[in-house]
Amino acid sequence: MEIFGRSRRRLAFAYALIMCVFMAVIIFVVHMAMNWSMFSEQAQELSDAANSVAEVQTFYLQNPNISVDETRYFRSSNDRLFFYIFNENKQLIRFERASFRLEQFVLDVIESGNLAEGEVEVFQHSNETGQLNTVMMTSKKIVTDNASQTLYVGKDVTALYSGLQKATYAQVVLGFVAVLISSAIGYYMAGRALVPLKEAYDKQKQFAADASHELRTPLAVVMASADLLLADPSIKEPFLRQVLEDLKSEVKKMTNLVSDLLMVARSDNNALKVKIQRLDLTEILKQVIRTMTPIAEKKNIRLAGENFVKVMINADEQRIKQLAIILVDNAIKYTTEGGAVLIRLEKADNARAVFAVMDSGIGIAPEDLDKVFERFYRVDKARSREMGGNGLGLAIAAEIVKLHEGKISVASKLGEGTKFTVELKANLKK
């Protein structure tokens, strides 16, 4: 059944969507945690290096006559660390140079004055080859009685950030694979979960088919009995004759419902067949207008056809007539007294024929438009009961169109009316 296939796909999609959101959150949280951990560690290393260099430089400034071994005190054990010391006149006093590809960028950052004292910040720069370089830098003031200098300490963390980026990409790929696998599992599990429902639905379909078939004979007997009693001249009491007329009316409703249920059951079991033949669609629509005009006139509704030309199509005559009657009957039911129902041939060529049934009735709310072709669905249940509807008419109409490999659609506005459009193949294979 298509309904179970659609439900299974929806469940699998919902599960996949949940997994996507879950994986996205996990990847984001892991990325931010790794970024914070790496930044904190590197920031601490920079702060320690800045304090160490500042202590040595302060000692040097306070004891200018003491010889200082710069190799011992200023050279870093980490070749990615670098520092620059400037005096008040922005003259470079001491330095441990950054790599050649980064030095100009580092000096530009220092000159811009964007580095706040004591803060560790990350700067990124693309070189001439397009490679993204990343450095972390901090600054520290060195103040003594004799001088005031500024220390800038930084570290090339390009490799670390590149590794973090690659790790994130790997997580995204793994997450995508995990979503695919979980979606496949979700689709399988949704199918398993729907098995009991499908079995129950199959039993319900079989029961409806059996019950509908079995009810046809007793209903026919009751109808025949009512006709015989009405024909009996000895029954003259008006009350009894009215009871018999009411009985016939209710039996007719029951017969129509049983016929609709039987047709639905046959369609579910793929037992509903069509007898394809060459026919004139316009003639069928004219017949429907003649048949339904008395019903429309009872409600003072004008029923008419428009743009009728001869249109030959391959279709089942009885089914197409049933389709048109269902649509016209539905339009009459929901059109108020004094309104109009129009059947219009909108398009006809060698490939397809399109006709529409329009009314000036109460209309259908937007939220109900995609449900009108569902079985037993009635937009206004109270009014549908008053009008004798059972909620199967439009579902049967959709099934007839499907059997003819056509399309049916609905457009409506509340208070303005409804339009059902049917598109049929002109050359449907027999």
C-alpha positions in Angstrom: 0.0 0.0 0.0 1.2 3.5 -0.9 0.1 4.9 2.4 2.4 2.5 4.3 5.3 3.2 1.9 4.7 7.0 2.3 4.6 6.6 6.1 7.7 4.5 6.1 9.6 7.1 4.1 8.4 9.9 6.3 9.5 8.1 9.5 12.9 7.3 7.9 13.2 11.0 6.9 12.3 12.2 10.3 14.8 9.9 11.9 17.5 11.0 9.4 16.7 14.6 10.2 17.0 14.1 13.9 20.3 12.3 13.4 21.6 15.2 11.2 20.7 17.7 13.9 22.3 15.5 16.5 25.5 14.9 14.5 25.7 18.6 13.7 25.5 19.6 17.4 28.0 16.9 18.3 30.5 18.0 15.6 30.0 21.7 16.6 30.5 21.0 20.3 33.6 18.8 19.7 35.1 21.4 17.4 34.6 24.2 19.9 35.9 22.1 22.7 39.1 21.2 20.7 39.5 24.8 19.7 39.1 26.1 23.3 41.5 23.4 24.6 44.2 24.2 22.0 43.8 28.0 22.4 44.1 27.7 26.2 47.2 25.6 26.1 48.9 27.8 23.5 47.8 31.0 25.3 49.4 29.7 28.6 52.6 28.8 26.7 52.7 32.3 25.2 52.1 34.0 28.6 54.8 31.9 30.2 57.3 32.8 27.4 56.4 36.5 27.7 57.0 36.5 31.5 60.3 34.7 31.0 61.6 37.1 28.4 60.3 40.1 30.3 62.1 39.0 33.5 65.4 38.6 31.6 64.9 42.0 29.8 64.1 43.7 33.1 67.2 42.3 34.7 69.2 43.5 31.8 67.8 47.0 32.0 68.4 47.2 35.8 72.0 45.9 35.4 73.3 47.4 32.2 76.9 46.7 33.1 76.4 42.9 33.5 77.1 40.9 30.4 74.1 38.8 29.4 74.3 35.6 27.3 71.5 36.3 24.9 71.7 32.8 23.5 71.0 31.4 26.9 68.3 33.8 28.1 66.5 34.9 25.0 66.6 32.0 22.5 63.5 29.9 22.7 63.6 26.1 22.8 60.6 26.1 20.5 61.5 27.2 17.0 57.9 28.4 16.4 58.1 30.9 19.2 59.3 34.4 18.4 59.5 37.8 20.2 60.3 41.4 19.5 61.2 44.1 22.0 60.7 47.8 21.1 61.8 50.9 23.1 59.7 54.0 23.6 60.8 55.3 20.2 59.6 52.1 18.5 63.1 51.0 17.8 63.8 47.3 17.8 66.1 46.4 20.7 66.1 42.6 20.7 64.3 39.9 18.9 63.9 36.2 18.1 62.7 36.4 14.6 59.6 34.7 13.2 60.0 32.7 10.1 60.6 34.5 6.8 57.1 33.9 5.5 55.5 35.3 8.6 57.8 38.1 9.8 56.3 40.9 7.6 52.8 40.0 8.7 53.9 39.9 12.4 55.5 43.3 12.1 52.4 44.7 10.4 50.2 43.4 13.3 52.6 45.1 15.8 52.6 48.3 13.9 48.8 48.4 13.6 48.5 48.5 17.4 45.6 46.0 17.4 47.3 43.8 20.0 46.0 44.7 23.5 48.5 44.3 26.4 48.2 41.0 28.3 45.6 39.6 25.8 46.3 36.6 23.6 44.9 36.9 20.2 44.8 34.9 17.0 45.7 36.5 13.6 45.4 34.9 10.2 47.0 35.8 6.9 47.0 34.3 3.4 50.4 34.4 1.7 51.0 34.8 -2.0 50.4 31.1 -2.6 47.0 31.2 -0.9 48.1 29.3 2.1 46.4 30.4 5.3 49.0 31.1 8.1 47.9 31.5 11.7 49.8 33.1 14.6 49.0 33.7 18.3 50.4 36.8 19.8 50.5 38.7 23.1 52.2 41.8 24.4 53.7 42.9 27.7 55.1 46.2 29.0 58.5 46.2 30.6 58.9 49.2 32.8 61.9 50.1 34.9 63.3 53.3 36.4 65.6 53.7 33.4 63.3 52.8 30.5 60.0 51.6 29.2 59.8 49.0 26.6 57.2 46.8 24.9 57.6 43.0 24.4 55.7 41.2 21.7 55.7 37.4 21.9 54.0 35.1 19.3 53.9 31.6 18.0 53.2 30.1 14.6 50.2 27.8 15.2 49.4 27.2 11.5 50.0 23.5 11.8 47.8 23.2 14.9 44.8 25.0 13.3 45.3 23.1 10.1 45.2 19.9 12.0 42.0 21.1 13.8 40.4 21.9 10.5 41.3 18.5 9.0 39.9 16.8 12.2 36.7 18.7 11.8 36.4 17.7 8.1 37.0 14.1 9.1 34.2 14.4 11.7 31.9 15.8 9.1 32.6 12.9 6.7 32.2 10.4 9.5 29.0 12.1 10.6 27.6 12.0 7.0 28.4 8.3 6.8 26.8 7.7 10.2 23.7 9.6 9.1 23.5 7.4 5.9 23.9 4.2 7.9 21.4 5.3 10.6 18.9 6.4 7.8 19.1 2.9 6.3 18.6 1.4 9.7 15.8 3.8 10.4 14.1 2.9 7.1 14.4 -0.8 8.0 13.1 -0.4 11.5 10.2 1.8 10.3 9.3 -1.0 7.9 9.4 -3.5 10.8 7.3 -1.2 13.0 4.6 -0.9 10.3 4.2 -4.6 9.7 1.6 -5.1 12.5 -0.3 -2.0 11.3 -0.2 -3.3 7.7 -1.5 -6.7 8.7 -4.3 -5.1 10.7 -5.1 -2.9 7.7 -5.1 -5.9 5.3 -7.6 -7.7 7.6 -9.7 -4.6 7.7 -9.7 -4.3 3.9 -10.6 -8.0 3.6 -13.4 -7.5 6.1 -14.8 -4.5 4.2 -14.6 -6.4 0.9 -16.4 -9.5 2.4 -19.0 -7.5 4.3 -19.7 -5.3 1.2 -20.1 -8.3 -1.0 -22.4 -10.1 1.5 -24.6 -7.1 2.2 -25.5 -6.5 -1.4 -27.9 -9.4 -1.6 -29.9 -8.7 1.6 -30.1 -5.0 0.7 -31.5 -5.9 -2.8 -34.1 -8.2 -1.1 -35.1 -5.4 1.3 -35.4 -2.9 -1.6 -37.5 -5.4 -3.7 -39.7 -6.0 -0.7 -40.3 -2.3 -0.1 -41.2 -1.9 -3.8 -43.7 -4.8 -3.6 -45.3 -3.3 -0.5 -45.6 0.1 -2.1 -47.2 -1.6 -5.1 -49.8 -3.4 -2.9 -53.1 -1.5 -3.2 -54.2 -2.7 0.2 -51.7 -0.5 1.9 -53.3 2.9 1.8 -52.4 4.3 5.2 -50.2 7.5 4.5 -48.1 6.8 7.5 -47.2 3.3 6.4 -46.5 4.4 2.9 -44.2 7.1 4.3 -42.4 4.5 6.4 -41.8 2.4 3.2 -40.5 5.5 1.3 -38.1 6.3 4.1 -37.0 2.6 4.2 -36.3 2.7 0.4 -34.3 6.0 0.8 -32.2 4.5 3.6 -31.6 1.3 1.7 -30.5 3.3 -1.3 -28.0 5.1 0.9 -26.8 1.8 2.2 -26.5 0.3 -1.3 -24.4 3.3 -2.5 -22.2 3.0 0.6 -21.7 -0.8 0.1 -20.9 -0.2 -3.6 -18.3 2.5 -2.7 -16.8 0.2 -0.1 -16.6 -2.7 -2.5 -14.9 -0.5 -5.1 -12.4 0.8 -2.6 -11.7 -2.8 -1.4 -11.2 -3.9 -5.0 -8.8 -1.1 -5.7 -6.8 -2.0 -2.6 -6.5 -5.5 -3.9 -5.6 -4.4 -7.4 -8.8 -6.2 -8.5 -10.4 -3.0 -10.0 -10.1 -3.2 -13.8 -10.9 -0.8 -16.5 -12.3 -1.6 -19.9 -10.5 0.8 -22.3 -12.3 1.8 -25.4 -12.4 4.8 -27.8 -15.0 7.3 -26.7 -16.1 10.9 -26.9 -15.4 12.6 -23.6 -17.7 15.5 -24.4 -20.7 13.2 -24.9 -20.1 11.7 -21.5 -20.0 15.1 -19.9 -23.2 16.1 -21.6 -24.9 12.9 -20.3 -23.7 13.7 -16.8 -25.2 17.2 -17.1 -28.6 15.7 -18.2 -28.5 13.2 -15.4 -27.6 15.7 -12.7 -29.7 18.6 -13.8 -32.9 17.5 -11.9 -30.8 17.3 -8.7 -29.4 20.7 -9.3 -32.8 22.2 -10.0 -34.1 21.1 -6.7 -31.6 23.4 -5.1 -32.2 26.2 -7.7 -28.6 25.7 -8.9 -27.6 26.3 -12.5 -25.7 23.3 -14.0 -24.1 24.0 -17.4 -21.3 23.0 -19.8 -18.8 25.2 -21.5 -16.4 25.0 -24.4 -17.6 21.6 -25.4 -16.0 20.2 -28.6 -15.6 16.6 -29.7 -12.7 15.0 -27.8 -11.8 11.3 -28.5 -9.9 9.5 -25.7 -9.1 6.0 -24.7 -10.9 5.3 -21.4 -13.4 3.2 -19.5 -16.8 4.8 -20.3 -18.5 3.8 -17.0 -15.6 4.8 -14.9 -15.3 8.3 -16.5 -19.0 8.8 -16.2 -18.8 7.8 -12.5 -15.9 10.2 -12.0 -17.8 13.1 -13.5 -20.9 12.3 -11.5 -18.9 12.2 -8.3 -17.4 15.7 -9.0 -20.7 17.3 -10.1 -22.6 15.7 -7.2 -20.0 17.0 -4.7 -20.2 20.5 -6.3 -24.0 20.6 -6.0 -23.9 19.4 -2.4 -21.6 22.3 -1.3 -23.1 25.0 -3.5 -25.8 27.1 -1.8 -29.2 27.7 -3.3 -29.1 30.0 -6.3 -25.5 29.2 -7.1 -23.9 27.7 -10.2 -21.9 24.6 -11.2 -20.0 24.6 -14.5 -18.3 21.8 -16.4 -15.7 23.2 -18.7 -13.4 21.5 -21.3 -10.2 23.3 -20.7 -7.8 21.6 -23.1 -7.9 18.9 -25.7 -5.2 17.6 -28.1 -3.8 14.3 -29.3 -1.9 13.8 -26.0 -4.4 14.7 -23.3 -7.8 16.0 -22.4 -8.4 18.3 -19.5 -11.8 19.2 -18.0 -12.8 21.0 -14.8 -15.8 21.1 -12.5 -16.3 24.5 -10.9 -18.8 25.7 -8.3 -19.7 28.9 -6.5 -20.0 27.1 -3.2 -18.6 27.4 0.3 -15.1 26.5 -0.7 -12.4 24.5 1.2 -9.9 25.8 3.7 -6.2 25.7 2.7 -5.3 23.3 5.4 -7.9 20.8 4.1 -7.0 20.9 0.4 -4.4 18.2 0.6 -6.8 15.9 2.5 -9.9 16.0 0.4 -8.9 12.8 -1.6 -8.4 10.8 1.6 -10.9 8.1 2.4 -13.7 9.0 4.8 -12.3 12.5 5.1 -15.0 15.2 5.3 -14.2 18.9 5.6 -17.4 19.6 7.5 -18.5 16.4 9.1 -21.8 17.7 10.4 -22.9 19.1 7.0 -21.7 16.0 5.2 -24.0 13.8 7.3 -26.9 16.1 6.5 -26.1 15.9 2.8 -25.7 12.1 2.8 -21.9 12.1 2.2 -19.8 9.2 3.4 -16.3 10.6 2.6 -15.5 8.1 -0.1 -16.6 10.0 -3.3 -13.5 12.0 -3.9 -11.2 9.1 -2.9 -13.0 6.9 -5.5 -12.6 9.8 -8.1 -8.9 9.9 -7.4 -8.7 6.1 -7.8 -10.5 6.3 -11.2 -8.1 8.9 -12.4 -5.1 6.9 -11.2 -6.4 3.8 -13.1 -6.4 6.0 -16.2 -2.8 7.2 -15.5 -4.2 10.8 -15.2 -4.0 13.6 -12.7 -6.6 15.3 -10.5 -6.1 18.5 -8.5 -8.2 20.9 -6.5 -8.1 24.7 -6.0 -10.4 26.5 -3.7 -11.1 29.7 -1.7 -13.4 29.9 1.3 -16.6 31.5 0.3 -15.7 31.8 -3.3 -16.0 28.2 -4.6 -14.0 25.2 -5.6 -12.4 23.9 -8.9 -11.5 20.3 -9.5 -9.3 19.7 -12.6 -8.9 16.3 -14.2 -6.2 15.5 -16.8 -6.6 12.3 -18.8 -4.4 10.7 -21.4 -6.0 10.8 -24.9 -4.1 7.7 -26.1 -4.1 5.5 -23.0 -2.9 2.0 -24.0 -5.7 -0.6 -24.0 
